[in-house]
């Protein structure tokens, strides 16, 4: 099992650092400068394609929980098989697209629970790079808030998933409607002095937690900082003592 999750004295981290690197060696070198007691690590598409499951094993060996951010979206059997494989790797979090539908999400939920009760299955609602114009391009006539709520209810209330990946700007709305139980993981986190990059619906760490986020994902404000470990400590410090608003 993941060496961190085996320790019951460690709380789930609220800070997840996105390893936005082009190679496993770069990601591992960066990770060695961070503290697994203060953060988890996110492995996304590019990094997983180039480095594979071995990288996840090596991050676990360093003591980190891992969020495998591959946003699965395919026929139910294929997504279920992929989620089952992720759960067997002992990842902490894994996700899929809620827009794949109810049958797909239920199949994935069952597959994960068959092999690993500790792996948390999340659904992506609307990407933080999307806005109303983006939705309209794909035939969705609702607002981002409306689409997030529709997919959030489908994933949590009907499919029985553990939580959602959503913009921090929708966290308070989701908490009001879905309650305290679902985990809400929010990317698109920026500091006041940072630009939005390709993220369109962003928020600061404190405001995200106050809005109801269970954990936040931070990438470039840490990975591109002159002193990444110091940047991580600064963000972790800002998060201390902030309680989510239910």
Order of alpha helices (4+ residues) and beta strands (2+ residues): beta-alpha-beta-alpha-alpha-beta-alpha-beta-alpha-beta-alpha-alpha-beta-alpha-beta-alpha-beta-alpha-alpha
